[in-house]
Every structure is written in structure tokens, then in C-alpha cells.
Amino acid sequence: MAFAQTQVSGTVTSSEDGQPIVGASVRVVGTSTGTVTDVDGNFSLVAPANAKLNFSYIGMMPKTLKASSNMKIKLEPDNKTIDEVIVTGYGNFKKSSFTGSASTMDATKLEDVPVVSVEDKLAGSVSGVTVTSSSSAPGAISNIRIRGMGSVNAGNNPLYVIDGTPVASSNLSEFNTSDGNGYNDAGTSVLATLNPNDIESITVIKDAAAASLYGSRAANGVIVITTKSGKKGKTKIDFRSDLGFSNTAINYRPQLSGDDRRQLLWTGLNNYSITNGSTAAAAATFADNNIDKYASVPANGYTDWKDLLFKTGSHQNYQVSLSGGSESTKFYASMAYMKQDGILHNQGLERFTGNASITHDWNRFSLRVTTLISKMNQSLVDEGTAYDGALANYCFFQSPSSTPYNTDGSLNTGCGMNGVNPLYELQHTSDKNIVKRSFSTAQLTYNIWDNLKLSEKLAYDYTDGRENVLWDRYSNNGAPGAVMQRIINEYEKLNTQTQLSYIKSFGQHNVDALLGFETEDYTYRYDYSHGSDYPGALYELENAGTTSAQSDKKGYRMTSFLGRVNYNFANKYYLGASYRRDGSSRLARQNRWGDFWSLSGSWRFTEEKFMNPVKSIITDGKVRLSYGVNGTQPYDYYSYMNLYRYGIYYNGMSGIGVTTIGNSDLKWEKNKTLNIGLDLTLLDRFTVTFDYYNRKTSDLIFDKPVSAVTGLYSNSGTPSAPINVGSLVNKGFELSLTSVNINKKDFNWTTTLNMSHNSNKVEKLTGDENEIISGVLIHRIGKPYYSYYMYEYAGVDKATGKESYYINDGTDNARNTTTDVSKAKQAIVGQHQASIEGGLTNNIKWKFIDLGFTFTYSLGGDAYDYASWQHSNGGSYLYNGAVPSYYKLSDIWSPDNTDATLPKFEYGGVRVNSSRWLMPTDYLRLKNLSLGFTVPRNYIANLGIDRVRVYFSAANLLTWKSKNLIVDPEMPVDGLCTFETPALRTYTFGIELGF
């Protein structure tokens, strides 16, 4: 019997953006007849009358509809996050088959938020990841911790991998040291050379199941960055641009106004005179006669230093990209320009980037070539406690009574506590860093037979930096003859990868195996030049009266063998094993090779028959277990060797000196990680991911002090030699909850909450010591590494108004108090690590309107106000400079106010490091917000435009914190806060066009 046939045609598009879906499957239900959509999403086929068609595409929810003419089909995205793709750099896996612990973030959802560097996208988006910084200056370095700190001296930052190639993540500013000190606090992040909008996704690998394949570089986790690439379909041109402005995200270190400061200092002088036996009348006269020395009223009124030293920052971005391809060739290319001016004068960044990738398949071969080029011009300023630093002058060195301008309106050459006018110095100092980078890869893959593939990859990463620091002859630092310093540095890394992979299914048995061989060759060159005694204002080195120079070259090599096998049976039981053997030139021959491995497994219990009765509730579920070992190399390239150098002057003569005492027994730091995880999907709407981990780092590398009597020379002060002795333990959990609140045709709303807890403890130190005291920090066995050690503040003594302290002598008298600090003992009074931290993200889309926002939060933990010069209750620094607003006169003790919260303020006071100056780090911050409007296609189709979207976005829009936290909650990793550029609150307006 013959059935009537009819011609059916239509278009398949995405409900998210209205774009045509290329390659969607269109099948007549109950038959083998079918086709796929073309580059415009169109299809056409012959089907029986009244037939039903099934439409499907990877990553989209399938749909079955009755066949008709001119069909318009919109496919919805599949929101089952348990099937998201985990990119490890050594293969891609569905989350349902992944046996380790990793989190993937869709970076395109944060394209609206203007960030300079990729690290800024991670804050609040991934559980277990903490992002901090010593400065929010454009291009500044960030500190990222994944599941706590795993080392003391060998580094704590994770390994970064771009499209399968490990890359450098170092600080490119030679005038900024690793501890955040130097001419600038910001530094120059090499990751700032990347355009964040070229990134497709970011995967954070946390446990050893996948990280062990990176061996000696993966102890602190791995961040895998996948850049955008071309897709099959018609060529697309996308343009986006945004403009915006920025200011400080918080009221940073507020200071007393001129009148309030004058009244407070008058009270301090008055109290000083009374303490020394004066009558009330005589004390008042004494205060009246001396107040103008410290808090005079300028003729033109008090100076608002915050207004003079801070400014409204600005930023602008422009990007155009081209993408598309055919079945065999796919391409992506982009060009971008970004400029951001900071909130301090002479602080900013300008960046040009270009990115291109092409993939071509023919016969059994596949070739992928990528290249990234960038040029970055960064302008840096002195921060921290520099005499000419804007922050230190606002918070410390200047007062409302100091005047930056002369009566004729010209700049005063000197004012304030140190006789330095920061506004004048801005015109006579500069710190500029020009960075050029090229990162290129070429990978050829040959399909030998039946998914047995051989791949060869070559990657070359080259970075050139040129930083000039000028203090001209009129500046405080450079007078009288000026100082010009220049550092030219080069970083080269050559990486080769050879991989043999095999993926095959044998019935219900599925195997994914890989063997690899890798090499890495890294070289660093450094040239330093110094010029001074300039006779004029042409500050090139050849014009200097006195010059000097220094150069250096160093590097390392590493060779690696690796392999992994992943097996699953019936997509129900999963096993994985990996092994890597690294050989590093940073260690002596007998210790050069290290073995790193992992074992992992998971059980997808919802595939068991006994789960069928609850399958409608527990849609998907899996338990995971992994254990493995990876490591960390010594930070120094030659620490196992005894080294000497020429050019050391002693007693007026040039000579040679021993600079390093090596340790030929030095070994890898070992990181052993246990991870237990649970993944659940409930009601096809809610997903839960829970992980418990135990991470132990042993053979920590400590720098053991060595006597200098032997003649050992050290640039850093105290000579030392590295030894493997210590150990750290990090334990904790991570929880991520995602809810698909609404998933309808024109309305989608998802919410994700993540939280993490990490407990860090010192397990072993140098072997001879139970604790190491470093300023107000103590590293004690059994306690967190960043513990605060100082006198414990007990409040105000009502009788005298003095600060009182708990005695803490270990006896029954310990909780009694004293106003004599010499009778009290120091104790651990706090720790920096938070109890809970995480983020909350919402993404909402209604018709043509999209809204997304992320909150970040932290609970528990302390920070310490390390600007201790201002802790004296009336010391000389307060009388000669700014006075923090927490010295509120109404809260200060007096004979008439014995219940006051602050002690007596008196001229000549002394400072004591005590828990009074600890600050709670609890906060809630609206980290980013984006609101967009997409013009419906029917309004713009005739204009030849596929997409128009306008948007507004903001970063660090709102912050809720304790009033006692006077600095930004995103602070240095140890919680010791002096004068750091606070986070920026940014407002951005942008447009996107697609052709």
C-alpha cells in the first residue's frame, strides 16, 4: 500500500539567541528517513502525510512535532549540568563520566563585565577558589588559591593551561618583588596580555585524578582555559564595544575631617598637660598654644587629600571577531583594543591583542594552528608606604592642615610629615612597562586506525618586557641629578607534546587511553641599566653622568613521560588511572626524576535497577573517589648548586664571592590528595555537587638561615640554604547547588550557590622548631599557617582610660587583665582563613531581556590593620599626619565617659600590636551585574544584521561589611593590610552587533 508523500521544509534556530542551528538532525519518526540543517538552519525532506519529525542537536533538548510546511522550530538548551564537558588538557569528558573533582565556568556569561585579566572572572564563580590581590591597579598580579595553600617557598599559584599547553603566569614587573614590595605594589600579570573575551570556558581542576597528569606543576591545582574556535556554518562577524567609568568600591580608610582632627588633637594635648600635673585651665592654655603646630587652619581652608589624589577611572573596549567554516575547515580570528585608567593618577593600562585559530581536516589528518599576539602599555605608581604614594599620603603622611599649593597657585615642592608633595611628585616620576607577547601553537593529528590517533604539538611562548622607572632631578627620589632605571627582560618557553590516544567501545565496555611524551625548555634573560647625575632634562642612559649595568640569564628544562587509562562499563562503573614521570633540571641528578600518579573511580548509582522507583526524583547520581600524588619543583632554578659570582666589591676592590650554598639532596615537594565526591540531579531541575578533600603537602622547602661568618654573600640579607623538612595539611569541603527555577519558551531562570570551607594547619616545620614568629604572624605546628600572634586586647580600663590586655601567662591568672603590656604575654588571637566563602549567581532571560548577577561572600576569618604607626592613641605620627576616623571623640575615654569603647587619647602615646587592630573579614559583595536587551530579529533582518544587543554591567557594585573592616575585603593572602589600592566599582555601557 502506498502512502501519500509531502514535501516538508523549515528552519531550526536556537531559543537563546535566535541564531540558526547548523547540522541539527531532522528525522521522520519511525523511519530511517532524515536530513541535517544547512548553514542557515534550513532543511527540506519528503515525509508521509501526518508524519512526525524529531529535531535534535548536541547540547539542545530534542523536540518532536507534526510535519507541516514552512516549519519554525526553536530548540531549547539542555540545562542538565551533570553532562557538561570537563576540559582537562589531556582529553575532554562529560561530567557524568569524569571521576575527579573539577568545575567548569562558561566565560562567555561574563563578557559584559570589564576585566583586564582572566583571573578576575573566577571570583565567586567556582567553589574552593579564592582570588586576592595587593592592588586593583589595571594589569596587577592576583593571587589565586585552590583549596588553600600547599607550599611556603615553592609557590602557591595554580598551573595555567591554554588550549592544552601549560603557560607562564608570572609577574613581569621587575620593579615589583614577589612579596608585593618594590616601587609598585601592583606588578604586571602576564595573564593580562590575554583578551578575556577570547575565552570560551575555564575549567578548574582541584584533585589529583586529572591534575596528576601535569605532575610537578599541579600541586596547587590547574586552571584550563579554552579559547574560542570556529564552528561549522556561515561566516559570522561580531563586533562589541563598551565604555565606562570606575571609582573605589568602598569608603577606603576614612579619615577625620580637619575640624574633627583639630578637636581630637587639642584633647590629646590637654590630656598630656593634665597627666603632667597641670590644672585644667593651664592644660587648656597649653593645648591652645600648641594646637596650630599640628592642626592649623589653612588660609584657603582644609585640604581634601582624597579628592586631590583619587580620581574617577575610565575604561573602553573594542573587539571585532570573524568565525565560521565548512565540514573540513573552521576558523576564528579577533582583534581587540582595551584602555583602562585607574583611580590613581598616572595609573593605567592600554592593550592591543590579536588572536587567530584555524582547524583543517583532510583524509586521516587534522591540523590546528593558533596564534596570539599582544602589546601592553602599563603605567604604574608607587603604592604601599612610599613617600610619594597616593594611598600613603591620603591615609598617613598628609593631614587636612598640609597645603599642596602655594599662595600663587603653584605646587608646593614639599608638605606633610615627610616634606614630600605627592601632587608635585606625580609630575616628576614615572614607571612604565611595555610588554609584547606572542604565543603560537601547531598541532597535527593522524588517525592511524579505528580511533587510534597520533598527535604532535609544538608551542612557543615569547614575552618581551621593557620597564623604565624615572625620578627626574626635581623629584624627591631623584634630586639633584635624577635617576633613570631600565630593565629589559625576555621570557621564552618551548613546549613539545607527543600523544598517542585510543578511544573505543566494545559493547558495554568503553576505553579511553593516552600515552604521551613532553619537553619544556624555559629561558629568562635580564638586563638592568642605571643612570644618574644628569646635567639636563634628557633622561636617556647615554646622557647620564654615571651609569652602571647588570645582566642575568637562567632557565630550566623538563622532560616528561605520561599515560592514563579511563574505563567504564555500561556508563555505570568508571575507573581511571594516570601516571607521569618528570625529570627537572632544577634538582640534582640523583633526585631529578619524580613519579606522580592517581587512581580514581565512580559509580553512577542511578543506572542500577533498584533506583528505578525513585528515578523520577533522583534523575541522575554519582559517587566519586580519587587519590593521587603530584608535586612542586623548587622555586629557584639552581638551588641544589653551590654558586659564586664576580663583581662583588669588598674593601674597595672588585672580587668574587660565594652567593649560594646548594643542597644536592633537595627533592620535590609532594602533594597527596584524597577526594570523595557526590553528584546529584533531582527532578531534572536541581543539581548538587559535594566534595570532601584531604590534601597533605610534605617535604616542604624551607630556606634555613646560614651563618654569614663564612663569607657567604647574599643580596637579600640573611644567607640561607634550602632544605626539605616541613609539611602542611588542608582539609575541607565544597558544595555547589544549581536550580533551574523556570525553563519555559520565553522565560529561563537558573540559580547557583557555591560554598567552600578549608582548614589549613602546619604539621611540621624545620624539624628543630615548633613555631616560627614573623612579625605579628606565627607559624606554629597544629595551627593555621597565617595565625596572628600578639597581645590580646581586653578593652578600656575604666579607672585610667588605658588599654588593657589579658595576661595570658598560662596560669590561673591568665584571664586577668593589666594595663602594663610588659606583664602580658603574646598569644594566638586570630587567623586569616575564612570559615565559609563562596558565591551566588543568577541568570535570568525573559524574551529579549537578559539579567545576570553574582554575589560573593566570606564568613569568619580576620585581617590585621598593619598600618601600626596610627595605633598609638596620640603618638607623633597622628599629630603630624592623617588621623583615621575610628578615633571618634565621643567614643574616647574621659573622666566623664568611663564606659567609652576607645582608650584615652593623649599626646605622646605609644603603639602596641594587639588584637584591638584585628578586623573581621565577613562581607557580602555584589561582584558583577549585567542587564542586556536583544533586539528581536524581525526588526533587523532586512538591515543585514543578525544580532543587536545593548547592555549595562557593573562590577563590585555593592559591598556589605563590618564598619571595623576599613580596607577592601579582597586583600593580600596573609591578611596584613597597609595601603593597597582597593577594588574598583565599575559601570559599563556596551553594544554587540552580529552580521
N, C-alpha and C positions, 0 to 999 in steps of 0.2 A: 504494500500500500504506500503510495506516495503522499507526502505531506507538503502543504503549501510553504514555500520559502519566501523570505522577505529580506530586503537589504536594510541593515541596521548601521547607524553611524552616530558619532557623538564626540564629546571632549571630556577628558578626565583632568581635573585640577585639584590642587591642594586647598583644603578649607582654611589653612593657616594664612596663606598669602595670595591665594588665587592664581598661583603660577601653574602652568601646565606640567603634568607629570609625564616624563619621558620613560618609556619602557614598562608602563603598567600592563599587567596581564589582564586580558579580556577573554573569558571562556564561557561557552554555551553550556549551561548546567546539564549534566547527564550525557554529554558527548565529548568527543576529543577535539571538537572544533574550537579554534581560538585564534587570537592575534595579540599584538602588543601595540601600544600607542606610539605615535611618531614624535618628532622633536617639538611639535606644537601641542602634544597631548591628544591628538585626534586618532580615531580608529574607525574602521569600516569592515563589516563582515556580513555573511549571509547566514541567517538563522531561521529555524522553523517558526511559524506563526505562534504567538503566545509563549514563546520561549523565555527563559530567564537567563540573565547574564551575570556572571560573577566577576567582580573587579577586585584586583589585589595588587599590592606593591609593598616592597620591603619597608618596614617602619610605619606602615599605614594600616588602619583597620580595614579588613575586606568588607565588601558590600555586594549584596545580591539584589538585582532589580529586574522588573519585567522589561523585555526588549521593546523599544519604540524608535521612532525616527528622531534625529537631532537631540540625542540624549545629552544632558549636562550632569556629570557625576562629580561630586566633591568627596574626596577621601579624607577621613579624619586621621590625625596622628595616633599611633599606638602608644599609649601612656604607661604601659607596663614596664616600669623602670628595671624590673628584675632581668629583662632581656636587653638592657643597654649594653653597648660594646665597651669592653675594657681594653685599652691600648697599652701594651707593656713595653713596646720597643722590640720585643722578640716574639711578636705574634699578637693577633687580636682575638679576643674571646668574648662570647656572650657572657653576661654576668651570671646567667643560670649555670654555666659550666665552669666558671672561674673558682678555683679552690683557695685563693688568697684573699687578702684584705686590700681593697683599693676603692677609690671614689673618683667618679668622672664628672666634670663640670662642663656644660655647654658654654663655651666662652662667648658665643655669638649673642647670648642673652644679656651680656654686659657691655656690648659695643657702644651703647649710648653713654656710658659712664666714662668721662675723660681721664684715663690713667696713662702715665708715662711708661711704666714698666709692668711686665706681666705679673709680678708678684702681687701687685695691688688688687688683681682680680680674685685672689684666693681668699681674702679676708671674709670670714663668716660664711663662706660657701662650702667648705669642706671640713668635716669634723676631724678633730685631732691635729689641726694645722693652726699654728699661731704665727702671726705676722707682726713684727715690731720694727721700729726704726729709731735712729738717733736724730733724724731730721726729716722734715717733709719737703725739703727743697727739691725742685724738679730734677729728676735723674738720680736722686740719692739712693744709696745702698739700703737694702732691707735685710732683716734677719728673720729667717723662716725656721721654725722648729716643728718637726713632725714627731709627735709622741715624745715630747720632752727633749732634753739634751743628752747626747750619747758620748761626748768627749769633753776634755778640758783644754787641751792644747792642739789637737789634730783637726779641729774644725767641727761645726755642728750644722752647717747648711746642707741641704739635700743635693743630690746629683740632678742636674737638668739634662733632659734628653729631648732633642728636637728632631722629629721625624726619624727616630731610631738611632740618632747619633749623639753621644754624650758631648756636651759643650761646656765651656768655662762659664762660671758665674761670679767672677772675682770683682774686686774693686779696682777701677782703672785710674783713680786719682792717687798719684804718688805723694801728694802733699796732705793726704789723709791716712792715718795709720789704722791698723786693724782693730784697735781698741776705741776707735771713734775720735781720737785726738789728732791734733795737727793744725794746719792753717784753716781747714774747714772740717766741720762735723759730718757733712753730707756724703762726701765721696762721690764716685761715679760708677754706677752699676753697669756692667757690661750688658745686662739684660735690657737696659733702657735703649739699646741700639735696635731692638726688635719693635715692629709695629704691632701692638696688641690686637688690632683689628684684622690682622692676617692669620689669627689663631682660630682654629675650628673648635678644638676641645683641649682640656687639660685633665690628665689622669694623675692622681696622687697614689703612689704605691707605698703601702705602710708596713707590710710584714715581709717575711723572708721568702714566701712562696714564689714571688716574681722578682723581688729585689736581689736575691742571691745570684741571679744570673749576671748582675752588674758587679758582683764580687767586692773588691776592696774599696769601691767608691759609694756603696749603697747602704752603709750602716745607719745613715740619717734619713733614709727614705729616698724615693725617686719621684721627680715630677716630670711626666712625659707630656710634651707639647706636640700636638698635631696641627700642622698648618693647613690652610685651605688649599684645595686642589680642584682641578677641573672635573666636570661631570658631563656625561653624555647628554647632548641636547644642543639646541641652537645657541649661538654666541650671545652672551649677556654682557652688557656694560652697566656697571653700578657706580654711582657717584654718591659720596656723602661728605657733608661739611658741617662743622659746628663751631660756635663761638660762645664764650662765656667769661665769667669772672669769679674771683675767689677771695676769701678772707679767712681769718682764723676760725676754727671750728668751735673753740671755747674761749672764754674770757681768761686768757693765759696770764698766770701770776699777777693778779690785780694788785695795784699799789695805792697807797694813801694819797689823797689829793694834797695840794700844797697847804691849805689851811689845816686839814686834819693832821698832817705830818708836823706842822709847826706847833700845834697844840700838844701833840704827844711828846715831842722833844722838849718842849717847855716843862712838861710834867716830869720828865726824866731828870732835867737839871734841878728842878725844885726838890725832887726826892733825894737827889745826890747831896744837895746842900743840907737838907734836914738830917740825913744819915750822919753827916759830918758835924752835927751839933748846932746848926743854925736854927734860929727861931723861924716861925712861919713867915713873918714879914721879911726877914733877912733872906730867907730862901727864895721868896718871890722876887726880891730885888736882884738876887744873883741870877735867877733864870731870865729876868727881863734884860739884864746887861749882857748876857751871853747868847741869847737865842738867835740873834742875827748872824752869828758866826756860822751857824749850821742851817738855819731855815729863814733866810732873809726873803723879803717880798720884792721881786724884781720890779723895776720901773714899768715894764710893759706887761706885768702880770706873770703868774707862774707858767712854767714851760710844760706842755703836754708832750712828753717824750714819746709816748706810744703813737701819737698822731704823726710825729715827725719821722719816726724810724720804721713804722709799718706802713704798708700801702695796700691798695686793692690790687690783687693779682689778676692776670688775664690769660686766656688760652684760646687757641684756634687750631683746627684740624681740617685738612682737605685730603680726600683719598678718591682715587678712581681705580677700578679693577675691571679686568676682562677675563671671562671664563667661558668654557664650553667644550665641545669636542664631538667626536664620532665614536663609533664602536671601537676603533683601533687607536685613536689619538685623542688625548684630553689635555687641556692646558688651563693655566691660571696665571695671571700677571697683575701686579698692582704697583702703583706709585702713590706716595703719601708725603705730606708736609705737615709738621706739627711745631707749634711755638707756644711755650708757656712761660710767663713771667711770674716769679714767686711773690710772696707777700713782703719780702725784704728788698730794699734797693740793691741793684747790681746782681740780682739772683734770678736765673732763668735758664731755659734750655730751648734750643732750636734743633730740629731733626729732619733729615731727608732720608726716605727709605724707598727701596725698590725690591720687589720680590717676584720671582717667576718660577714656575714648575711646569714640566711637560712630561707626559707619560705616553709611550708609543708601544703598541703590541703588534707583533707580526710573527707568523708561524709559531714556533715554540719560545720565542724570545719576548721579553718585556724590558723596556729601558725607561728609567725615570731620572730626570736631571732637574736639579733645583739650584737656585742661586739667590742669595740675599745680599744686598749692599746697603750700607747706611753711612751717613755722615752726621755727626752730632757736635754742636757747639754749646758748651755748657759754661755758664758764668756762676762762680761760687763766691761765697763771702765767709769771713771769719765768724764762727759761732762759738758756743761754749763760753769760756771765761776770757776770751781775747779782749784786750783793752779797747779795740776799735769795733768789737762785735755789737751788732744792733741789739740783740737779746740781752746781753750782759749789761749794756748801758741802760736799757729801759728798766731792767729788773734790779740793778745793783749799783752801777758806777755813777749814774746821774741822779739828780733829785729835781723836784719842781723848782727849786731855787737856782739851779745852774742854768746859765744862759748860753745857747749856741750861737747867737748873733750879737754883733757889736751894735752900738747905737746908730751907726750909719747903715745898718742892714747887711753888712758884710759878715762872713762867717768868722766866728771866734776860733782861733787856732787851738785853743785848749780850754777845757772846762771840766767840771766834775771831780770826782775823787782822785783820778789819776792824771788830770790835766790833759785829757785827750777828748777832742770833739769828734764823735763818730760821723757827723754830717760832713765835716771837713775831710775826714779820712776817706770817705766814700769817693771823693774827687781825686784822691791821690794814691789809691791802691786798687789792684785788680787781681783776680785769679780766674784764668780762662783755660778751659780744657777742650781741645779739638780732637775728636775720636773718629776714626774711619774704620769700617769693618766690612769684610767680605767673607761670606760663609757659603760654600758651594759643595754639592754632592752629586755623584753619578752612581747609579746602581743598575746593573744588568742581571736579569734573572733568566735562567734557561730551564724550561720544563723538560727534564731528561726523559721521564716516562711515568705516566699514571700518577701525576701529582708529586713526583719526586723532583724537587727543584733545587738548582744550584744558583746561588746568588753571590755576586761580588760587588762590594760597595767601597767607594773612595770618597772621603770627606776632608776638606781643607778649610780651616778657620783661621783667618788672619785679622788681627786688630792692631791698629797703629794709633798711639796717643801722643799728643804734644801739649803739655801743660805749662803755662807761663804765669808766674807769680811776680808782680811788680809792686814794690814800695818805692815811690818816687822820692826825690830829695826833700820834698816838703812834708812827707808823711812822718808819723811818729816812729814807725819801724825802720824807715829808710834814711832819715836825716843823719848827717848832712849831705851824703854823697849818693844816695839812692842804692837800692839793692834790686837786681833783676835775677830771677832764678828760672831755669828751664829744664824740664825733664822730657826726654823723648823715649818712649818705650814701644816695644813690639812684642806681640804675643802670636805665636804660631802653633797650631795643633794639626797634625796629620793623623787621620784615623782610617784604618782599613778594616773591613769586615768580610769574611768569607763564611757563608752559611749554606748548609745542606738541610733541606726540610722535606718532610713527608707527612701528608695528611691523607688518611684512608679509613674507610668504613668497611667492616666485614660483618654484614648482617647487623647485629646489635652491638658489635664491638667497634669502638671508634678510637683511632690512634692519631696523635699529633706529636711528631718527634722533630728535633732540631739538633744539629751539630754545628759548632762554629769555631772560627779562629780569628782573633783580632789583634791588632797592634795599635799603639798610640805613641806618638812622638811629639813632645812639647818642648818649645824653646822660648825663653824670655830674654829680651835684651833691654838694657837700660843705659841711658846717657844723661848725666846731670852736669849742668853748667851754671856757674855763679859769677855774676859781675857786680862790682861796686865801685865807689869813688868816681861817679860820672861827672865830667866837667860841665855838661849841659843836659838838655832835656830829651836827647835822642837815646832812648834806652834799649839799644841793641848791644849784644855782648861785645862786639868789636869796638864799641865806643867806651867801654869801661876802663877805668884806670887800673883796676885789679881784677883778675879773673882766676878762676880755678875750675877744675873739671873732675869728673869721676865716671867710671863706666862699669858695667857688670853684665855677665851673660851666664845663664844657668838653664837647666832643663832636666827632663826625666824621660824615661821610656818604659813602656809596659807591654808585655806580651801575654796573651790570654788564650786558653782553650776552654770551651764550654759546651754544655749539652743539656737538653731537657727532654722529658717524655711526659705527655699527658694522655691518660687513658680514661674512657668512660664506657660503661656498659648500659645500654638502653636509655641513655640520658638520665640515669638514676644514680649510679655509683661512679664517683670520679676519684682518680688518683693522679698525683703529679710528683715528679722528682726533677731536681735540677742540680747541676754541678758546674763549678767554674774554678779554674786554676790560674792564678795571676802571678806573673813574675815582674817585680818592680825594681828599677834601678835605685830607688830611694833606700834600699836596705842592702846590707852586706850579703855576699854570695850565699853564705850558709843559711840565711833567713829570707832570701829573696822571694821564694815561692810560697804562696798561701793558697789553701784549699777552702772553698766556700760552697755550701750546699744547702738544699732544703728538701723536705718531704711534706706533702700536703694531700688532703683528701676531703671529700664532701659527700653528703648523702641527701639526695633530693627526695625527701620522705613523702612528699605529696604524690609521687608516682606509684606508691605502694597501694595495693588493693584495699588494705584496711582503712585508708584515708578517704575512700570514695564517699562514705556517708556524710563527711564534712567538707567535701571538695568545693561545694558552693560557697562555703565560708572561708576556708583556708585554700585559696586558689593556687598558691604556689608556696613552697617552703624548702629550705635547705639548711643543713648544719655544716660548718666548715672547721677544719683543724689543720694547722700548719706549724712547723718548727724548722728553723734553719739558722745558719751561721753566715754572716758576712763581716766585712771588716773596714778598717780605715788605715790609710797609709800615714806615715809621719808627715807633718806639715812642711818641715824643712826637707829640701831635696838631698842634702848631703850630711844629715845629722849622724850618720854612722861613721863618718870620716873625721880624722884629725886634720884641721885646715890651718893654713897660715896665709898672711898677706903682706905685700910690700906697701910702702907709702905711709908707714906709721912713724910719727915724729916722737922722739924721746930725747930730752935734754938738748933740744935744738938741732938734732941730727935725724936724717931720714934713715929708716931701717926696716926690719922685718919682725913680725910678731905672730905668735900663735893666737888664732881667733876662735877656734872651736875645738873642744875636746869631744871626740866622737865616741859612739858606743856601738861597737861591732856586733853586740848581742841584741840590738834593738829589733823588735818584732812588730808585726801588725797588731793594731788594736782589734779585738774580737768582739763581735756583737751577736749575741744569741737571743733569738726572739721566738716566743710561743704565742700563737694567736688562736682563739676559739671564737667562732662567729655564727650568727644565725640570720638568715634572710627569710622574710615572710611577705606574702601578698595576701591581703584579706579582702574578700568581697570584690575582687578585681578593682579596688579603689584605693586601698591603703597598703603602703609598703613599710616594713620595719627592717632595719639593719642594725644589728648589735654586735659589737666586738669587744672581747676582753683580751688584753695583751700583757705579757711579762717580758721585758726587754732588759737584758743584762749585758753591760759592756765591761770586759776585763782587759787586762794588760794595758790600761790607760797610760799614755805617755805623759810623764811629768818632767819638767825641767828642774833638775836637782842642782842647787847652788854649789859652786866650786870655788875654792879659795883663790883669790887673785894674787896671793903672795908669790905664786909660782911664775908670775909674769904673764899670765893669760890676759889677752886684750879683748875687751867687749865693747861694742858700740852702745849696747843697751844698758850698761851699768854693771849689774852683778853678773859675773860669768856663771854659766850653768852647763850641764850635760844632760841629755835626755835619757830616761830610764822607763821601763815598763813595770809599773807597780800597782796602780790604782784600779778601782772598779766602781761603777755606778749602776743603779737599778732604777728602771722606770716601769711602773705598773699603772694600769688604768683601764678605762672602758670608753667606748664611743657608741653613741646612739643616734640614729637618723630615722625620722618619721616623715613620710610623704603621704599626702592625702589629695586625691583627685576630687575636690569638693563638688564641682559641677563640670560635666562634659556633654554639652549639647551642641547643636548645629552652630549656633551663633554666640555661645557663651561657654568659655572654659576658665576654670579657676583651680589652680594647684597650690598647695602649701607644703613647705618642707621645713622641718625643725631639726636642727642637729645640736648635739651637746657632747662634751667630752670631759673626762677627768683624768688627770695624770698625777701620779705621786712619784716624786723623784727623791732618791736617797743616796747618800755616799756610803758605799760598802767598805771601801778600803782606800787609804791614801798612800803615802810614800813608803809605808811599811814600818817606819820608825815613829810616826806621829799619829795621834788620834784626831787632830784638828789642825787646821791652818787658818790663821787670822789675817785678813787682808782689809785694813781699814775698818769699816762698820760691817763688813761681811765676815762670816766664819764658815769654813768648810769642815764640818765635823761628821765623823762616822755615825751613821744612823739618822742623820738629819738631811733635809734638802740642801742641795749644793749652794743655792742662794738663800742663806739664812742670815738674818740681821742680828748682830751681836753688839750690844751697847747697854747703857744704864736704863733700867726700867722706870719710866716716869710714873709718879704716884699722884700727881696733881699739885695744887697750890696749898702751901702751908698757911692755914688761916691766921695764925698768930703773927707771922713775919711777912707773908706775901712772897716768900721764896719758893723756888721749885723744890719739890720733894721727890725722893727716889726710894724704891724698895731696896732693902739692904741686900737681899739675895746672897747671903753668906753660907747657905747650906745648912744652917742650924734652925732651931725653933724661932730664932729672931728674924728669919729670912723675910717674912711678910710685914715686918715693921718698917717704918719709913725714917728717913733722915734728910735734912737739908744740906748736909755736908757730903758732897759727892765722893770725897775720898774715903768715906766709911761704907760706901756701897760697892758692890761687885757687879761686873757686867754679866749679862745673860742673853740667851737667845730670846728675842722678843717678837719675832715675826718672820715671815718668809714671803718670797715674791710669787711663788707659783700659785695660780688660782685654783679654787676648788672645782668650779664648773665654768666652762666657757663654750661659746658656740654662736649659732646664728639662726634666724628665722626668715625665710624667703617666701614671698607670694608672687605668683604670676597670674594675671587676670586678662582675659581677652573677651570683649563684647563687640561683635560685629567688626567695625573698623577702628575700635579703640583698644589699645593695649596698655596695661599698667603693671609694673613690676617694682618691688621694693624688698630690701634686705635689712634686717636689724642684726647687729652684733652685740654680744653681751659677755660679761665676765662677773663672776661672784667669788668672793674670797680672795685672799692674797693681799699683799702690802707693797707699797713703794716707799722710798725714803727720800725726803727733800734734802738733797746733798749740797744745797746752797747754804752750808752751815755758817757762813760768815754773818748771816742775818738772824741767827738763833740766839742772840746774846741778851735780849731784853734791855738793850740800851748801850751796846758796845759801839766802838768808834766807826765801824762800817755803816751802822744805821744812821749815825749822826752826819756822816759825810756822803751818804748816797741815798738810794731809794729805800723806802720802808714798806714792806708788804702790808696789805690791807687787813691781814689777820690780827695785827696789833691795833685792835679796836679799843679806843679809850674806855668805853663804857663796860668792856669785859675785863679790864685790868684791875688788879687788886689795889685797894687803898684802905686806910683805916675805916672809911665809911662804907666799903664794899668788900667785906671779908669773904663773901661767898662767890667771889669772881672766878671765872674759868681760866683767866690768864694771870701769871705772876706779876709782881711789881715791876714797873718799868723804871729803870734808873740809869743815869749816865755812868759809863764805865763798866757796864755789865760784861760778863764773860759767857762764852758759849760752851755747851756741853752736848755731846752726841747722845741723845736719849730717845726713847720710844715716843716722846712727845711729837717728834717730827716724822713719825710714820704716817703714811696716807693710805686709806683704803682704796683699792683699785676697782671696786664694784662700779659697773657702768652699763648703760644701755644706749646704743647709738643707732640712729637711722643711717646706715652706712651708705646706701645708694637708693635712689628712686628714679624711675623712668616712666614718663607718660607720653604715649605716641598716638598719632592719628594717621591712618592709612586711607588715602582717597580711593573710593570704590572704582574698580577697573572700567566700568561702563562710562565713567565721566572722562577718562583719559585715553581710552583705547584709540580714538580717532586722532590723537596727537602723536601717536607712535611711541608712547611711554607706557611701560608695563607696570610701573610702581612709583607711587609718590607717598612719602611718609614724612611728617614733621613731628618733632618730639622735643620735650623738655626733660632734662635729667639733673639730678643733684647728687652730690656726694657729701657725706658727713653732715647731713642737713640739721639733725637734732642730736643732742647728747645730754643724757641724764646721768649725773654722777654726784658723789658726795661733795659738799662745799669745801671739805678739807682736802680734796684732791685738786690742787691748784695748778697742776700740769695736765697735759693731754694723756688720756688713758692708754694710748698707743705709744709706748715708751721703750727705753733701752731694755735689753734682755735681763739685766740684773736688777732693774727697778731703781737704780741710783740716778736721780734726776737733778740736773743742774739747769742749763739753759739750752734747750733743744727747740728747734723750730717746730711749732705744733702742727697738727694735721690741718689740712685746708678744707674749708667748706666751699664747695664749688657749685655754680649754677651754669647750666649749659643749654643752649638752644640750637637745634640741628635740623637738617633735612637730608633725606635719602631719595635718590632717583634711580630707577631701573629701566633699562632700554633693551 
